[in-house]
């Protein structure tokens, strides 16, 4: 079905792009939301952003397993519907608390989309074309997170902050109907599977407590409650692991980690997420706090990263199909590490034309890495488990991103007043006039930023180790695709000879 694979590709592209854009589009609109939405304080502003990220990261794995049980197309289509309804409800919010709740609804839809999009693409495309398809999809996710910064500013300025949610509604309705009528279930869905209730409950509860403790600790200065949540979350995840080893039909089949490529790919994805997850936020912080740019201008100046990813990502996917994933994935991590090393050297005051070079290098590194690792990791998973395999892959990266943000904020907060960090992140700006504290010593801020970049560079290079251990010796997908074709063509003759 050569035409069908492009139907899947187009629909999942819309879903990935919308979900990624809405992860960041609110950041630029927060100052306006704070002014115009009654009863919205700094805490609400923070959770309008963080709730989306936390819920998406926490529920992806559950929804991936549900997709394997009841159908990936049905689960994915439900995601578009929930996301669209959540966006509409967000546009009707009358206070900050309502907006936080409706963002959670939106995030549940986002998790449903992300949990199953990779599996749908892997099911629809032959093994020797998956890198190309997933490469473009991954490029759109990265591009969407930065496009959201610009789009949020433009829409808010021209049509008001509610328009950042309105814009999703017609697109979401169209994509929901399109998915319902055009997508077909190609995955191997086993009937009469039982839902692992305790596995679902302990995973969501444990991961939520762990991520919440890490995030709150970084944002609000560490206290006993934060440490308690982290400890309880880790303990509940240990219980979750025990449950998954005992139940006959686990939500999370630990046997997947016996597959070297799957384990290596997910470890590399997690560590890579830790290294680069907070980069665009830190750069937005730098452009505003040090160079004096507006939030919208900062978003526009970060577009070259998206352009580089959008160009290199698909190209890396196509070439990795032909020559093998390991070379391009390792190169991506290496280039990313070099880009962070360059960023470590930048002075406080620098021309944007000079800064443009490491930004483009960073985008090239991300583009080289994303497609090959996603494609190789999912290709290693049995067809009947690609939903949960895709979800684990997305969960690993998202956990890395969230932890990266928390760690980066904690490092920066050791160098400059904590209220400044929260002021920028919450969208209230800098300076005493906007409620934040001015940065008295830019060199202190730059020292904190360099510490973040040094850690990011080290993590990027370290992620190469599990990648090589997992992907070593794997043939290119083109070679495997040809082997599958030859095997399928020769199978009848072999069977006749045996008989």
C-alpha positions in Angstrom: 0.0 0.0 0.0 2.4 2.7 -1.2 -0.1 5.5 -1.0 -1.3 4.5 2.5 2.0 5.0 4.1 2.0 8.7 3.1 -1.5 9.0 4.6 -0.1 7.8 7.9 3.0 10.0 7.5 0.9 13.2 6.9 -1.5 12.6 9.7 1.2 11.7 12.3 3.2 14.7 11.1 0.3 17.0 12.0 -0.1 15.3 15.4 3.5 15.5 16.3 3.8 19.1 15.2 0.7 20.2 17.1 1.8 18.4 20.3 5.3 19.9 20.2 4.1 23.4 19.4 1.8 23.4 22.4 4.6 22.4 24.7 6.2 25.8 24.1 3.6 28.1 22.6 2.3 29.2 26.0 5.7 30.4 27.2 5.6 33.6 25.1 1.9 34.3 26.0 2.3 34.0 29.7 2.8 37.7 30.5 -0.4 38.5 28.6 -2.3 35.7 30.3 -1.1 36.9 33.7 -2.4 40.4 33.0 -5.7 39.5 31.3 -6.9 36.3 33.0 -8.4 37.0 36.5 -7.0 35.2 39.5 -3.8 34.1 37.7 -0.7 34.3 39.9 2.9 33.3 39.4 2.3 29.8 40.6 -0.6 29.3 38.1 1.7 30.7 35.3 4.3 28.1 36.2 1.9 25.2 36.2 0.2 26.3 33.0 3.6 25.3 31.4 4.8 22.5 33.7 1.5 20.6 33.9 1.5 19.9 30.2 5.1 18.6 30.3 4.6 16.5 33.4 1.3 14.8 32.3 2.6 14.1 28.8 5.8 12.5 30.1 3.9 10.4 32.7 1.2 8.9 30.6 2.9 8.1 27.3 3.9 4.6 28.4 0.4 3.7 29.7 -1.2 4.9 26.4 1.4 3.0 24.4 0.4 -0.3 26.1 -3.3 0.5 25.7 -2.6 1.0 21.9 -1.0 -2.4 21.7 -4.1 -3.9 23.5 -7.0 -2.2 21.8 -5.5 -0.8 18.6 -3.0 1.9 17.9 -5.2 3.7 15.3 -8.1 3.9 17.8 -5.9 5.2 20.6 -4.1 7.7 18.3 -7.4 8.9 17.0 -8.7 9.4 20.5 -5.6 11.5 21.2 -6.5 13.9 18.4 -10.1 14.2 19.7 -8.9 14.8 23.4 -6.2 17.2 22.3 -8.7 19.2 20.3 -11.3 19.3 23.1 -8.6 20.3 25.6 -7.5 23.2 23.3 -11.1 24.4 23.0 -11.6 24.3 26.8 -8.3 26.2 27.3 -9.6 29.0 25.1 -12.7 29.3 27.4 -10.8 29.4 30.7 -12.0 32.0 33.2 -9.1 31.9 35.7 -5.7 30.4 36.1 -6.8 27.2 37.9 -9.2 26.4 35.0 -6.5 26.9 32.5 -4.2 24.5 34.4 -6.9 21.8 34.5 -7.7 22.2 30.8 -4.0 22.1 29.9 -3.9 18.7 31.6 -6.7 17.5 29.3 -4.7 18.8 26.4 -1.6 17.0 27.7 -3.5 13.7 27.9 -4.3 14.1 24.2 -0.7 14.9 23.5 0.5 11.8 25.3 -2.0 9.6 23.3 -0.6 11.1 20.0 3.1 10.7 20.9 2.6 7.2 22.4 1.4 5.8 19.1 2.6 7.9 16.2 6.1 6.2 16.1 4.4 2.8 16.1 2.0 3.7 13.3 4.9 5.0 11.1 6.9 1.8 11.9 4.0 -0.4 10.9 3.2 1.5 7.7 6.7 1.9 6.3 9.0 -0.9 5.2 12.2 -1.4 7.2 14.4 0.3 4.6 12.3 3.5 4.6 11.6 4.0 8.3 14.6 6.3 8.9 13.3 8.7 6.3 9.8 8.8 7.7 10.8 9.0 11.4 13.5 11.5 10.5 11.0 14.0 9.2 8.7 13.3 12.1 11.4 13.8 14.7 12.5 17.0 12.9 9.0 18.4 13.2 8.9 17.7 16.9 12.1 19.7 17.5 11.0 22.4 15.0 7.6 22.6 16.6 9.0 23.3 20.1 10.8 26.4 18.7 8.1 27.4 16.2 5.7 27.5 19.2 7.9 30.3 20.8 7.4 32.5 17.7 3.8 31.5 16.9 2.7 32.2 20.4 4.1 35.8 20.2 2.5 36.5 16.8 -0.9 35.1 17.7 -1.0 36.8 21.1 -0.1 40.2 19.6 -2.5 40.0 16.7 -5.5 38.1 18.1 -5.1 37.8 21.9 -3.8 34.9 24.0 -6.9 32.7 23.5 -6.0 32.4 19.8 -3.0 30.2 20.6 -5.6 27.5 21.6 -8.3 28.4 19.0 -5.9 27.7 16.2 -5.7 24.0 17.2 -9.5 23.5 17.0 -10.1 23.4 13.2 -6.9 21.6 12.5 -7.7 19.1 15.2 -11.2 18.5 14.0 -10.0 17.9 10.5 -7.1 15.6 11.6 -9.5 13.6 13.9 -11.9 12.9 11.1 -9.1 12.2 8.7 -7.6 9.7 11.1 -10.9 8.1 11.8 -11.8 7.5 8.1 -8.4 6.9 6.6 -6.1 5.2 9.1 -6.1 1.4 9.2 -4.9 -1.0 11.9 -1.8 -2.7 10.5 -0.2 -3.7 13.8 -0.5 -7.2 15.3 -3.1 -6.8 18.0 -3.7 -9.8 20.2 -7.3 -10.3 21.4 -8.5 -10.8 25.0 -5.5 -9.2 26.7 -6.0 -8.1 30.3 -5.3 -4.6 31.5 -2.5 -4.5 34.1 -4.3 -2.2 36.5 -1.7 -2.2 39.3 1.1 -1.7 36.8 -0.6 1.3 35.4 -1.4 2.8 38.8 2.1 2.3 40.3 3.9 3.6 37.1 1.8 6.8 36.9 2.0 7.4 40.7 5.7 6.7 41.0 6.8 8.6 38.0 4.5 11.6 38.8 5.9 11.8 42.4 9.5 11.5 41.2 9.2 14.1 38.4 7.1 16.4 40.6 9.7 16.3 43.4 12.6 17.0 41.0 10.7 19.8 39.3 9.4 21.5 42.4 12.7 21.2 44.1 14.4 23.1 41.3 11.7 25.7 40.9 11.0 26.5 44.5 14.2 25.7 46.3 14.7 22.2 47.8 12.8 21.3 51.0 11.9 18.1 52.8 8.6 17.6 50.8 10.6 17.6 47.6 13.0 15.0 48.8 10.1 12.9 50.2 8.3 12.9 46.9 11.5 11.8 45.1 12.0 9.0 47.6 8.4 7.8 47.5 8.3 8.0 43.7 11.5 6.0 43.4 10.1 3.4 45.9 6.8 3.1 44.0 8.7 2.6 40.7 10.6 -0.3 42.4 7.2 -1.8 43.4 6.1 -1.3 39.8 9.1 -3.2 38.5 8.3 -6.1 40.9 4.7 -6.2 39.7 5.7 -6.2 36.0 7.9 -9.2 36.7 5.0 -11.2 38.3 1.8 -10.4 36.3 1.1 -12.6 33.3 0.3 -9.7 31.0 2.4 -6.7 32.1 1.8 -3.2 31.0 5.6 -2.9 30.5 7.2 -6.1 29.3 10.7 -6.0 30.8 11.8 -8.7 28.2 12.1 -5.8 25.7 15.3 -4.8 27.5 16.9 -8.1 26.5 17.0 -6.6 23.0 20.4 -4.8 22.8 19.4 -2.2 20.3 16.2 -1.3 22.2 18.1 -1.0 25.5 21.0 0.9 24.0 18.8 3.2 22.1 16.6 4.1 25.0 19.6 4.8 27.3 21.2 7.0 24.7 17.9 8.8 24.2 17.5 9.4 28.0 21.0 10.7 28.4 20.7 12.8 25.3 17.5 14.3 26.6 19.3 15.1 29.8 22.0 16.9 27.9 19.9 19.0 25.5 16.4 19.2 27.0 16.8 22.7 28.5 18.9 24.2 25.8 16.2 26.3 24.1 15.0 27.5 27.5 18.5 28.4 28.6 19.2 30.2 25.3 15.9 32.1 25.6 17.0 33.1 29.1 20.4 34.2 27.8 19.0 36.2 24.9 16.6 38.1 27.2 18.6 38.4 30.4 22.0 39.2 28.9 21.5 40.5 25.4 18.3 42.3 26.2 16.1 40.8 23.6 12.3 40.5 24.0 10.8 37.1 24.4 9.4 37.1 20.9 12.7 38.2 19.4 14.5 35.5 21.4 12.1 32.9 19.9 12.8 34.2 16.4 16.5 34.1 16.9 16.3 30.5 17.8 14.7 29.5 14.5 18.0 28.5 12.9 18.1 25.5 15.2 14.8 24.3 13.7 15.9 25.0 10.2 19.1 22.9 10.7 17.1 20.0 12.3 14.4 20.2 9.6 17.1 19.9 6.8 19.5 17.4 8.5 16.9 15.1 10.2 15.2 13.7 7.0 18.6 13.5 5.3 20.1 11.5 8.2 17.1 9.2 8.2 17.5 8.5 4.4 21.3 7.9 4.7 20.9 5.7 7.9 18.4 3.5 6.0 21.2 2.9 3.4 24.4 2.8 5.4 23.3 2.0 9.0 22.1 3.9 12.0 25.1 3.8 14.3 27.3 6.1 12.2 24.8 8.9 12.1 23.5 8.6 15.6 27.1 8.6 17.0 28.0 11.6 14.8 24.9 13.4 16.1 25.9 13.0 19.7 29.5 14.0 18.9 28.4 17.1 17.0 26.0 18.1 19.8 28.8 17.7 22.4 31.1 19.9 20.3 28.3 22.5 20.0 27.9 22.6 23.8 31.7 22.9 24.1 31.6 25.9 21.8 28.7 27.4 23.8 30.8 27.0 26.9 33.4 29.5 25.4 30.9 32.3 24.5 31.4 35.6 26.3 28.6 37.5 28.0 28.4 40.0 25.1 28.5 38.5 21.6 27.2 39.4 18.2 24.3 37.2 17.0 26.1 36.5 13.8 28.8 34.7 15.8 26.3 33.0 18.1 24.6 31.7 14.9 27.4 29.2 14.2 27.0 27.0 17.4 23.2 27.3 17.1 23.4 25.8 13.6 25.9 23.2 14.7 23.6 22.2 17.6 20.7 21.8 15.1 22.8 19.6 12.9 23.7 17.4 15.8 20.1 17.0 16.9 19.0 16.2 13.3 21.7 13.6 12.8 20.8 11.8 16.1 17.0 11.8 16.3 15.9 9.8 13.3 18.4 6.9 13.3 18.0 6.2 16.9 14.2 6.2 16.9 14.0 4.1 13.7 16.6 1.5 14.9 15.1 1.2 18.4 11.5 0.6 17.1 12.7 -1.7 14.3 14.2 -4.0 17.0 10.8 -4.4 18.7 8.4 -7.2 17.8 5.5 -5.9 15.7 2.9 -6.7 18.4 4.7 -4.5 21.0 5.6 -1.5 18.9 3.0 0.7 20.7 4.6 0.2 24.1 8.1 0.2 22.5 7.4 3.6 20.9 6.0 4.9 24.2 9.1 3.8 26.2 11.3 5.6 23.7 9.2 8.8 23.9 9.0 8.5 27.7 12.8 8.1 28.0 13.4 11.3 26.0 10.7 13.3 27.8 12.0 12.2 31.3 15.4 13.4 30.2 14.0 16.7 29.0 12.1 17.4 32.2 15.1 16.4 34.4 17.3 18.6 32.2 15.1 21.6 32.8 15.0 21.0 36.6 18.8 20.4 36.8 19.6 23.5 34.7 17.3 25.7 36.7 18.9 24.4 39.9 22.4 25.1 38.5 21.5 28.6 37.4 19.8 29.3 40.7 23.1 28.8 42.5 24.6 31.7 40.4 21.8 34.3 40.3 18.8 35.1 42.6 16.1 32.3 42.4 13.4 34.9 41.8 15.1 35.9 38.5 15.0 32.3 37.2 11.3 32.0 38.1 10.5 35.4 36.7 11.8 34.5 33.3 10.4 31.0 33.3 7.0 32.2 34.5 7.0 34.8 31.8 7.1 37.9 34.1 10.4 39.1 32.7 13.4 40.6 34.4 14.1 43.6 36.5 12.4 45.0 39.6 9.7 46.7 37.5 8.4 43.3 36.4 8.5 41.7 39.8 11.8 39.9 39.3 15.2 40.8 40.7 17.7 42.4 38.4 20.9 40.5 37.6 23.6 42.6 39.3 26.5 40.5 38.1 26.2 39.1 34.6 29.5 37.2 35.0 27.8 35.1 37.8 24.9 34.3 35.5 27.4 33.3 32.7 29.3 31.1 35.1 26.1 29.2 35.9 25.2 28.9 32.2 28.7 27.6 31.4 28.3 24.9 34.1 25.1 23.8 32.4 26.8 23.7 29.0 29.8 21.8 30.4 27.5 19.2 31.9 25.5 19.0 28.6 28.7 18.4 26.6 29.8 15.6 28.9 26.4 13.9 28.8 26.3 14.1 25.0 29.7 12.3 24.7 28.7 9.8 27.4 25.5 8.8 25.6 27.7 7.4 22.8 28.7 4.5 25.0 25.3 2.7 25.3 24.6 3.6 21.7 27.7 1.7 20.4 27.1 -1.2 22.8 23.4 -1.5 21.6 23.8 -0.8 17.9 27.2 -2.5 17.2 27.0 -5.1 14.4 23.5 -4.2 13.2 23.2 -4.2 9.4 21.7 -1.3 7.5 17.9 -1.3 7.1 18.3 -1.4 3.4 20.3 -4.7 3.7 17.7 -6.1 6.1 14.9 -5.0 3.8 16.5 -6.8 0.9 17.0 -9.9 3.0 13.4 -9.9 4.0 12.3 -9.6 0.4 14.6 -12.4 -0.8 13.4 -14.6 2.1 9.8 -14.0 1.4 10.3 -14.7 -2.3 12.2 -17.9 -1.7 10.2 -19.3 1.2 7.8 -21.5 -0.9 10.7 -23.0 -2.8 12.5 -23.8 0.4 9.5 -25.5 1.9 9.0 -27.6 -1.2 12.6 -28.7 -1.1 12.3 -29.6 2.5 9.3 -31.6 1.8 
